[in-house]
Amino acid sequence: MKRLIPLACVALTACAAGPRRDQEVLKRVHDGMTRAEVQEAVGPSYGRAAYANGTTSWTYKYKDANISKLLHVTFGADGRVARIETEWDPDVYSKKR
């Protein structure tokens, strides 16, 4: 049983990280797309958030020239892509204390 616990932790961590994508796949996302179109083009997101004004955001992890980045897709209250932003993945590049 003690041997299974570390293995289970590794498996859960791998699942939580979500699928990795490259920059070419993420170029398929553009303003005006519906949630269904984004999910079909890119797949399930790494993280999701909802806001009081009816907007939502989905976050995807990807690699750009071997640099780990995040893509944030913000949907307006109408359910269509309103904004797309990228940033370096803070889980990889931030100092941990």
C-alpha positions as CSV (number, residue, x, y, z in Angstrom):
1,M,0.0,0.0,0.0
2,K,2.8,2.4,0.8
3,R,4.2,1.9,-2.7
4,L,0.9,3.0,-4.3
5,I,0.7,6.3,-2.5
6,P,3.7,8.0,-4.3
7,L,2.6,6.5,-7.6
8,A,-0.9,7.9,-7.1
9,C,0.5,11.3,-6.3
10,V,2.6,11.3,-9.5
11,A,-0.4,10.3,-11.6
12,L,-2.6,13.0,-10.1
13,T,0.0,15.7,-10.6
14,A,0.4,14.7,-14.3
15,C,-3.4,14.9,-14.8
16,A,-3.6,18.3,-13.0
17,A,-1.0,19.8,-15.3
18,G,-3.2,19.1,-18.3
19,P,-2.1,18.5,-21.9
20,R,0.8,20.5,-23.3
21,R,0.3,22.3,-26.6
22,D,2.5,24.1,-29.0
23,Q,2.1,27.6,-30.3
24,E,0.8,26.4,-33.7
25,V,-2.3,24.8,-32.1
26,L,-3.1,27.9,-30.1
27,K,-3.0,30.1,-33.3
28,R,-6.4,28.6,-34.1
29,V,-8.0,30.7,-31.4
30,H,-9.3,34.2,-32.5
31,D,-11.8,36.9,-31.4
32,G,-15.4,36.0,-31.9
33,M,-15.1,32.3,-31.5
34,T,-17.7,30.5,-29.3
35,R,-16.7,28.3,-26.4
36,A,-17.6,25.2,-28.4
37,E,-15.3,26.3,-31.3
38,V,-12.4,27.0,-28.9
39,Q,-12.8,23.6,-27.2
40,E,-12.9,21.9,-30.6
41,A,-9.9,23.7,-31.9
42,V,-7.7,23.5,-28.8
43,G,-9.3,21.0,-26.4
44,P,-10.0,21.2,-22.7
45,S,-8.5,24.0,-20.7
46,Y,-6.0,23.9,-17.9
47,G,-8.0,26.3,-15.7
48,R,-11.3,28.1,-15.8
49,A,-12.7,31.2,-14.0
50,A,-16.0,33.0,-13.9
51,Y,-16.6,36.6,-13.1
52,A,-19.6,38.6,-11.8
53,N,-20.1,40.5,-15.1
54,G,-20.9,37.3,-17.0
55,T,-17.4,36.9,-18.5
56,T,-15.4,33.7,-18.2
57,S,-11.8,32.8,-18.9
58,W,-10.0,29.6,-19.9
59,T,-6.3,29.1,-19.5
60,Y,-4.1,26.8,-21.6
61,K,-0.5,25.8,-21.1
62,Y,1.8,25.6,-24.1
63,K,5.4,25.8,-25.3
64,D,6.7,28.6,-27.5
65,A,10.3,28.1,-28.6
66,N,10.7,25.7,-25.6
67,I,9.4,28.5,-23.2
68,S,6.5,27.5,-21.0
69,K,3.6,29.9,-21.4
70,L,0.0,30.4,-20.6
71,L,-2.7,31.5,-23.0
72,H,-5.7,33.2,-21.4
73,V,-8.9,33.2,-23.5
74,T,-11.6,35.6,-22.1
75,F,-15.2,35.1,-23.2
76,G,-17.6,38.0,-23.0
77,A,-21.1,37.6,-21.6
78,D,-22.3,36.6,-25.1
79,G,-20.0,33.5,-24.9
80,R,-17.7,34.6,-27.6
81,V,-13.9,35.2,-27.4
82,A,-13.4,38.9,-26.4
83,R,-9.7,38.9,-25.6
84,I,-6.6,36.7,-25.9
85,E,-3.5,37.2,-23.7
86,T,-0.3,35.3,-23.1
87,E,2.3,35.2,-20.4
88,W,5.2,33.2,-19.2
89,D,4.1,30.4,-16.9
90,P,4.7,31.6,-13.4
91,D,4.7,28.0,-12.1
92,V,7.8,27.5,-14.1
93,Y,9.6,30.8,-13.9
94,S,8.7,32.4,-10.6
95,K,10.9,32.0,-7.5
96,K,9.4,29.7,-4.9
97,R,10.1,30.4,-1.3
